[in-house]
């Protein structure tokens, strides 16, 4: 070890700075995804609309399709998306309060894990329901992962998922006695 002598105490010499050169490429994780190609999602939208005339295609983007279906058709469309189109993975379920239209929207974000070439695509399957009696069918029979997401949506917006195996509180305190906190007409205490 190189040392410099200062009085009676030996101290190590200051090392020269180390220069690390970056490589020519940044490592990636997983297989390379195909570049955005809207024809894939247009084909999906056309196939769903052709099979389900009541489905309204809200928009088509290179990696995303959003469609809205009536609540009484959502199970049939969900089964078709899972079994025929290969979208086997439920990413998340969310809800939106459209207070001016007196409606809630429940939206399922569905992807594909097992179908090659569809790993980067998302289908947003939505349904609208009256705000006064928000009841929609549960999709837990189709995607088991919907169980906790539907519970959260029930708890935070008050949407009842008919046929859900365990529709009880998940996040809010047991003594919560106010309206669901994500409704637009909810007023936080103290404000």
Secondary structure, 3 states (H helix, E strand, C coil): CCEEEECCEEEECCCCCCCCCCCCCCCCCCCCCCCCCHHHHHHHHHHHHHHCCCCEEEEEECCEEEEECCHHHHHHHHHHHHHCCCCCEEEEEEEEEECCCCEEEEEEEEECCCCCCCCCCEEEEEEEEECCCCEEECCCCCCCCHHHHHHHHHHHHCCEEECCCCCCCCCCCCCCCCCCCCCCCCCCCCC
